[in-house]
Each structure stands twice: as C-alpha cells, then as structure tokens.
Amino acid sequence: MTVLYLVISIPMMLFAIVPSLLTHQPIPWGMLWWMPLMYAVFGFIFTFLGAWVYNGVARWVGGIEFTIAERREE
C-alpha cells in the first residue's frame, strides 16, 4: 500500500505544479520532494491502523466464512 500511495502521489505532485506555473508564484521545491514521501508515510500509518482496527473488530464481531467449490459442467 505504501508503494501504491507513493505512485499515486507523483501525478498529484505534478498537478500541484500547474497552478504555480499559471500564477507565477513559485512553489517550494522542497515541498515537491516531501509531498510524495509524506503521502506514502501517512498512507502506511493509516493503512496499518485501519488493518489493526479491522482485525480487532473482526475478532470481536466475527467474520464472514464462505467455501469455494469447483463447478463441473455437464
């Protein structure tokens, strides 16, 4: 998930450059490097917390169990 968040943040970073170019207000280059990194770090943290909460709730409430069987064509 962290890599996915990092890959998603790169186009977002590029979209953040466009308004800066149109308004002639410089955007800090440091922000352009930190934005994808922080997006990935916080994506990792919140994915971890979400999975932890889900596992706790699933242990308390129970889950859904299903069986998959191969279907034979006649």
N, C-alpha and C positions, 0 to 999 in steps of 0.2 A: 504494500500500500504506500509505503514511503516513496518508492521509486515512481509509482503512479502519480502521487501528488507532485513530485518534482517535475515530471514530464508535463503535467497539466499546467504547472505554474510558468513554464517557459513561454508559451503563447500569451499568457496573461501579462507577463512582463513586457513582451513586445507591444501589446495593446496599450500598456501604460506609457510607452514612449511616444505614441502618436499624438496625444493631446499636448505633450510637452513641445513637440516639434511645431504644432499648429499655432500655439500661443507664444512661442519664442521665449518661454520660461524654462530655464534649464532644470532638468531633473537630476538629483544627485546620483552619480554613477554607483556610489556605494549601495544605494537602495536597490539598484537594478541587480546587484550581485547578491544582496542579502534577502531580497524578497523570495526568490525560489527556494533558497536554503531554509528560511524560516517557515515557509509554506510546507515544506517537506517535514521539518522537525515537528511543527504543530500537528500536521497530519498524522505523523507517527504517534504522538502523545494521545491525541483524541481517538485514534483507531484502537490503540491499546486500552484506553479507559472504556471505550464502548464495548470492546470484546470482553473485558473484565466484568462490567456490569451485566452484559448479556449472559455470561456464564453463571453469574450469581443468581440472576432471575430464573434462568432455565433450570438450575439445580433446585430452586425453591418451588417453582410452578410445575416443572416437568417439561418435557419436550413433546414433539410430535414424532411418532415412530411409524415408519412405513416399510413395507417389504417390496422389493422389486423382483419380479419373476419374468423369465423369458417367455414370450408368447409364441406358440407354434402355429404356423399357418397350415390349414388343411386343404 
